[in-house]
Amino acid sequence: MSVLHTATVGTWLQLLPQVAGMIDKAEAHCAEQDLPPQAITEAKLAPDMWNWATQVRYAARHSAGTIEALRTGVTSPNFNPVPTEFAPLREIVSDALSALRLVTPAEIDAAADRDVRFEYPGGHIDFRGEDYLLTFSLPNFYFHTTTAYAILRNLGVKVGKMDFLGQIRTKR
């Protein structure tokens, strides 16, 4: 058993399906309230924060995108326009889930000592693979997933704690 795989990929596979469920609940809320998708996809908790759609995209990026960074040794923020409709966001999350299901414990363990560079406008941060996973990607994943959930709650979408937690691992 790989603790690193369980802590990262296991967590992503627990919570990312919940993000997919949030998309469904957001879409249903818009239909019930006769609102355009942008009423949610462009919503923010504060003016200087990214909108809901960006939070969803970065939840996927800090999960499946992390695996790609471990493979290539480099990653950077995605500044491309964010979809404002639910279907493309659903596809982003679905693609991330498909990619994560293929990641083996051996692959994660082998990446623990690899170099990963996070490049951003004006600089970069260099990591060991394990540190990139545990101190950068995983906290960012939680941040963006939680913020997406909080935006929905703030807008009155009917989501609760179990819509966030998903299938927890229990003693068998």
Phi and psi in degrees as GROMACS dihedral restraints (atoms count N, CA, C in turn):
[ dihedral_restraints ]
;  ai    aj    ak    al  type     phi  dphi    fc
    3     4     5     6     1  -101.9    20    10
    4     5     6     7     1   113.6    20    10
    6     7     8     9     1   -64.1    20    10
    7     8     9    10     1   -38.8    20    10
    9    10    11    12     1   -63.6    20    10
   10    11    12    13     1   -42.4    20    10
   12    13    14    15     1   -64.5    20    10
   13    14    15    16     1   -44.8    20    10
   15    16    17    18     1   -62.3    20    10
   16    17    18    19     1   -42.9    20    10
   18    19    20    21     1   -67.5    20    10
   19    20    21    22     1   -30.3    20    10
   21    22    23    24     1  -103.8    20    10
   22    23    24    25     1   -72.9    20    10
   24    25    26    27     1   -60.2    20    10
   25    26    27    28     1   -40.5    20    10
   27    28    29    30     1   -60.1    20    10
   28    29    30    31     1   -41.4    20    10
   30    31    32    33     1   -67.3    20    10
   31    32    33    34     1   -44.6    20    10
   33    34    35    36     1   -60.8    20    10
   34    35    36    37     1   -40.5    20    10
   36    37    38    39     1   -73.9    20    10
   37    38    39    40     1   -16.4    20    10
   39    40    41    42     1   -81.2    20    10
   40    41    42    43     1   -44.9    20    10
   42    43    44    45     1   -95.3    20    10
   43    44    45    46     1   -30.4    20    10
   45    46    47    48     1   -63.3    20    10
   46    47    48    49     1   -36.7    20    10
   48    49    50    51     1   -61.0    20    10
   49    50    51    52     1   -28.1    20    10
   51    52    53    54     1   -69.5    20    10
   52    53    54    55     1   -34.2    20    10
   54    55    56    57     1   -63.9    20    10
   55    56    57    58     1   -40.3    20    10
   57    58    59    60     1   -60.1    20    10
   58    59    60    61     1   -41.5    20    10
   60    61    62    63     1   -64.7    20    10
   61    62    63    64     1   -34.3    20    10
   63    64    65    66     1   -64.8    20    10
   64    65    66    67     1   -37.4    20    10
   66    67    68    69     1   -61.4    20    10
   67    68    69    70     1   -45.3    20    10
   69    70    71    72     1   -60.3    20    10
   70    71    72    73     1   -44.5    20    10
   72    73    74    75     1   -68.0    20    10
   73    74    75    76     1   -35.9    20    10
   75    76    77    78     1   -64.6    20    10
   76    77    78    79     1   -43.5    20    10
   78    79    80    81     1   -64.4    20    10
   79    80    81    82     1   -42.9    20    10
   81    82    83    84     1   -63.0    20    10
   82    83    84    85     1   -40.3    20    10
   84    85    86    87     1   -61.0    20    10
   85    86    87    88     1   -44.9    20    10
   87    88    89    90     1   -62.2    20    10
   88    89    90    91     1   -41.0    20    10
   90    91    92    93     1   -64.6    20    10
   91    92    93    94     1   -44.9    20    10
   93    94    95    96     1   -64.3    20    10
   94    95    96    97     1   -36.6    20    10
   96    97    98    99     1   -95.3    20    10
   97    98    99   100     1     2.1    20    10
   99   100   101   102     1    54.1    20    10
  100   101   102   103     1    50.5    20    10
  102   103   104   105     1  -112.4    20    10
  103   104   105   106     1   149.4    20    10
  105   106   107   108     1   -72.9    20    10
  106   107   108   109     1   155.2    20    10
  108   109   110   111     1   -53.3    20    10
  109   110   111   112     1   -33.9    20    10
  111   112   113   114     1   -63.6    20    10
  112   113   114   115     1   -18.4    20    10
  114   115   116   117     1   -61.3    20    10
  115   116   117   118     1   -26.3    20    10
  117   118   119   120     1  -106.3    20    10
  118   119   120   121     1   -47.6    20    10
  120   121   122   123     1   -61.1    20    10
  121   122   123   124     1   -27.9    20    10
  123   124   125   126     1  -100.9    20    10
  124   125   126   127     1     3.0    20    10
  126   127   128   129     1   -73.6    20    10
  127   128   129   130     1   146.7    20    10
  129   130   131   132     1  -133.9    20    10
  130   131   132   133     1   159.6    20    10
  132   133   134   135     1   -83.9    20    10
  133   134   135   136     1   -27.7    20    10
  135   136   137   138     1  -148.5    20    10
  136   137   138   139     1   152.3    20    10
  138   139   140   141     1   -56.9    20    10
  139   140   141   142     1   -30.7    20    10
  141   142   143   144     1   -94.2    20    10
  142   143   144   145     1    11.0    20    10
  144   145   146   147     1   -99.2    20    10
  145   146   147   148     1   160.0    20    10
  147   148   149   150     1   -70.5    20    10
  148   149   150   151     1   153.8    20    10
  150   151   152   153     1   -77.0    20    10
  151   152   153   154     1   174.0    20    10
  153   154   155   156     1   -58.2    20    10
  154   155   156   157     1   -44.7    20    10
  156   157   158   159     1   -60.5    20    10
  157   158   159   160     1   -39.1    20    10
  159   160   161   162     1   -68.5    20    10
  160   161   162   163     1   -37.3    20    10
  162   163   164   165     1   -60.2    20    10
  163   164   165   166     1   -43.2    20    10
  165   166   167   168     1   -63.2    20    10
  166   167   168   169     1   -47.2    20    10
  168   169   170   171     1   -60.1    20    10
  169   170   171   172     1   -41.1    20    10
  171   172   173   174     1   -75.8    20    10
  172   173   174   175     1   -23.0    20    10
  174   175   176   177     1   -62.3    20    10
  175   176   177   178     1   -42.6    20    10
  177   178   179   180     1   -68.6    20    10
  178   179   180   181     1   -40.6    20    10
  180   181   182   183     1   -65.4    20    10
  181   182   183   184     1   -36.7    20    10
  183   184   185   186     1   -87.3    20    10
  184   185   186   187     1    15.3    20    10
  186   187   188   189     1  -122.0    20    10
  187   188   189   190     1   -85.8    20    10
  189   190   191   192     1   -62.7    20    10
  190   191   192   193     1   -35.1    20    10
  192   193   194   195     1   -63.8    20    10
  193   194   195   196     1   -29.3    20    10
  195   196   197   198     1   -64.8    20    10
  196   197   198   199     1   -39.7    20    10
  198   199   200   201     1   -63.0    20    10
  199   200   201   202     1   -43.2    20    10
  201   202   203   204     1   -61.3    20    10
  202   203   204   205     1   -39.6    20    10
  204   205   206   207     1   -64.0    20    10
  205   206   207   208     1   -39.1    20    10
  207   208   209   210     1   -64.0    20    10
  208   209   210   211     1   -34.8    20    10
  210   211   212   213     1   -74.2    20    10
  211   212   213   214     1   -40.5    20    10
  213   214   215   216     1   -94.9    20    10
  214   215   216   217     1   -23.1    20    10
  216   217   218   219     1    87.4    20    10
  217   218   219   220     1     2.8    20    10
  219   220   221   222     1  -149.0    20    10
  220   221   222   223     1   147.4    20    10
  222   223   224   225     1  -152.8    20    10
  223   224   225   226     1   165.9    20    10
  225   226   227   228     1  -156.9    20    10
  226   227   228   229     1   163.9    20    10
  228   229   230   231     1   -63.1    20    10
  229   230   231   232     1   154.0    20    10
  231   232   233   234     1  -100.5    20    10
  232   233   234   235     1   110.4    20    10
  234   235   236   237     1  -101.3    20    10
  235   236   237   238     1    10.4    20    10
  237   238   239   240     1   -65.5    20    10
  238   239   240   241     1   155.9    20    10
  240   241   242   243     1   -56.7    20    10
  241   242   243   244     1   142.7    20    10
  243   244   245   246     1   -92.3    20    10
  244   245   246   247     1   138.2    20    10
  246   247   248   249     1   -59.3    20    10
  247   248   249   250     1   146.5    20    10
  249   250   251   252     1  -111.5    20    10
  250   251   252   253     1     8.0    20    10
  252   253   254   255     1  -114.1    20    10
  253   254   255   256     1   158.3    20    10
  255   256   257   258     1   -74.1    20    10
  256   257   258   259     1   -38.1    20    10
  258   259   260   261     1   -57.8    20    10
  259   260   261   262     1   -47.9    20    10
  261   262   263   264     1   -66.6    20    10
  262   263   264   265     1   -32.0    20    10
  264   265   266   267     1   -66.7    20    10
  265   266   267   268     1   -40.6    20    10
  267   268   269   270     1   -60.7    20    10
  268   269   270   271     1   -40.1    20    10
  270   271   272   273     1   -66.0    20    10
  271   272   273   274     1   -40.6    20    10
  273   274   275   276     1   -58.5    20    10
  274   275   276   277     1   -45.9    20    10
  276   277   278   279     1   -69.6    20    10
  277   278   279   280     1   -41.7    20    10
  279   280   281   282     1   -61.3    20    10
  280   281   282   283     1   -43.9    20    10
  282   283   284   285     1   -62.7    20    10
  283   284   285   286     1   -40.4    20    10
  285   286   287   288     1   -63.2    20    10
  286   287   288   289     1   -44.0    20    10
  288   289   290   291     1   -62.3    20    10
  289   290   291   292     1   -42.5    20    10
  291   292   293   294     1   -60.3    20    10
  292   293   294   295     1   -43.3    20    10
  294   295   296   297     1   -66.0    20    10
  295   296   297   298     1   -41.7    20    10
  297   298   299   300     1   -65.6    20    10
  298   299   300   301     1   -34.0    20    10
  300   301   302   303     1   -64.8    20    10
  301   302   303   304     1   -17.1    20    10
  303   304   305   306     1   -93.6    20    10
  304   305   306   307     1    -6.6    20    10
  306   307   308   309     1   -81.9    20    10
  307   308   309   310     1   126.5    20    10
  309   310   311   312     1   -96.1    20    10
  310   311   312   313     1   156.7    20    10
  312   313   314   315     1   -56.1    20    10
  313   314   315   316     1   -39.2    20    10
  315   316   317   318     1   -61.8    20    10
  316   317   318   319     1   -38.5    20    10
  318   319   320   321     1   -64.4    20    10
  319   320   321   322     1   -42.7    20    10
  321   322   323   324     1   -66.1    20    10
  322   323   324   325     1   -45.9    20    10
  324   325   326   327     1   -60.3    20    10
  325   326   327   328     1   -40.2    20    10
  327   328   329   330     1   -67.5    20    10
  328   329   330   331     1   -24.9    20    10
  330   331   332   333     1   -87.0    20    10
  331   332   333   334     1    -7.9    20    10
  333   334   335   336     1   -56.6    20    10
  334   335   336   337     1   -36.2    20    10
  336   337   338   339     1  -102.9    20    10
  337   338   339   340     1     3.7    20    10
  339   340   341   342     1   -72.7    20    10
  340   341   342   343     1   154.5    20    10
  342   343   344   345     1   -83.1    20    10
  343   344   345   346     1   139.8    20    10
  345   346   347   348     1  -133.7    20    10
  346   347   348   349     1   130.3    20    10
  348   349   350   351     1  -112.1    20    10
  349   350   351   352     1   126.3    20    10
  351   352   353   354     1   -99.6    20    10
  352   353   354   355     1   112.3    20    10
  354   355   356   357     1  -101.9    20    10
  355   356   357   358     1   135.1    20    10
  357   358   359   360     1  -139.9    20    10
  358   359   360   361     1   161.6    20    10
  360   361   362   363     1   -54.9    20    10
  361   362   363   364     1   120.2    20    10
  363   364   365   366     1    93.9    20    10
  364   365   366   367     1     0.4    20    10
  366   367   368   369     1   174.1    20    10
  367   368   369   370     1  -167.4    20    10
  369   370   371   372     1  -157.6    20    10
  370   371   372   373     1   161.9    20    10
  372   373   374   375     1  -128.3    20    10
  373   374   375   376     1   130.6    20    10
  375   376   377   378     1  -101.5    20    10
  376   377   378   379     1   136.7    20    10
  378   379   380   381     1  -131.5    20    10
  379   380   381   382     1   158.3    20    10
  381   382   383   384     1   -81.5    20    10
  382   383   384   385     1   150.4    20    10
  384   385   386   387     1   -52.4    20    10
  385   386   387   388     1   -47.6    20    10
  387   388   389   390     1   -61.1    20    10
  388   389   390   391     1   -41.8    20    10
  390   391   392   393     1   -67.8    20    10
  391   392   393   394     1   -38.1    20    10
  393   394   395   396     1   -59.9    20    10
  394   395   396   397     1   -45.0    20    10
  396   397   398   399     1   -62.7    20    10
  397   398   399   400     1   -52.7    20    10
  399   400   401   402     1   -85.9    20    10
  400   401   402   403     1   -27.4    20    10
  402   403   404   405     1  -109.7    20    10
  403   404   405   406     1    -9.1    20    10
  405   406   407   408     1  -123.7    20    10
  406   407   408   409     1   -61.6    20    10
  408   409   410   411     1   -68.3    20    10
  409   410   411   412     1   -47.9    20    10
  411   412   413   414     1   -63.5    20    10
  412   413   414   415     1   -47.3    20    10
  414   415   416   417     1   -61.3    20    10
  415   416   417   418     1   -38.4    20    10
  417   418   419   420     1   -64.9    20    10
  418   419   420   421     1   -39.7    20    10
  420   421   422   423     1   -59.0    20    10
  421   422   423   424     1   -48.9    20    10
  423   424   425   426     1   -59.9    20    10
  424   425   426   427     1   -43.3    20    10
  426   427   428   429     1   -58.6    20    10
  427   428   429   430     1   -51.4    20    10
  429   430   431   432     1   -70.4    20    10
  430   431   432   433     1   -36.5    20    10
  432   433   434   435     1   -66.1    20    10
  433   434   435   436     1   -45.2    20    10
  435   436   437   438     1   -65.0    20    10
  436   437   438   439     1   -41.3    20    10
  438   439   440   441     1   -66.2    20    10
  439   440   441   442     1   -39.7    20    10
  441   442   443   444     1   -59.5    20    10
  442   443   444   445     1   -45.0    20    10
  444   445   446   447     1   -60.6    20    10
  445   446   447   448     1   -46.9    20    10
  447   448   449   450     1   -63.5    20    10
  448   449   450   451     1   -38.1    20    10
  450   451   452   453     1   -61.6    20    10
  451   452   453   454     1   -44.5    20    10
  453   454   455   456     1   -61.4    20    10
  454   455   456   457     1   -45.8    20    10
  456   457   458   459     1   -59.1    20    10
  457   458   459   460     1   -42.7    20    10
  459   460   461   462     1   -63.2    20    10
  460   461   462   463     1   -29.5    20    10
  462   463   464   465     1   -87.6    20    10
  463   464   465   466     1    -1.8    20    10
  465   466   467   468     1    87.7    20    10
  466   467   468   469     1    11.5    20    10
  468   469   470   471     1   -69.9    20    10
  469   470   471   472     1   138.2    20    10
  471   472   473   474     1   -78.6    20    10
  472   473   474   475     1    83.7    20    10
  474   475   476   477     1  -126.8    20    10
  475   476   477   478     1   145.8    20    10
  477   478   479   480     1  -129.7    20    10
  478   479   480   481     1  -176.0    20    10
  480   481   482   483     1   -57.0    20    10
  481   482   483   484     1   -39.9    20    10
  483   484   485   486     1   -69.9    20    10
  484   485   486   487     1   -22.7    20    10
  486   487   488   489     1   -68.6    20    10
  487   488   489   490     1   -21.1    20    10
  489   490   491   492     1   -91.3    20    10
  490   491   492   493     1   -48.7    20    10
  492   493   494   495     1   -68.2    20    10
  493   494   495   496     1   -40.2    20    10
  495   496   497   498     1    70.1    20    10
  496   497   498   499     1  -153.8    20    10
  498   499   500   501     1   -81.1    20    10
  499   500   501   502     1   102.1    20    10
  501   502   503   504     1   -77.3    20    10
  502   503   504   505     1   153.6    20    10
  504   505   506   507     1   -86.6    20    10
  505   506   507   508     1   129.1    20    10
  507   508   509   510     1  -124.2    20    10
  508   509   510   511     1   165.7    20    10
  510   511   512   513     1   -65.0    20    10
  511   512   513   514     1   133.7    20    10
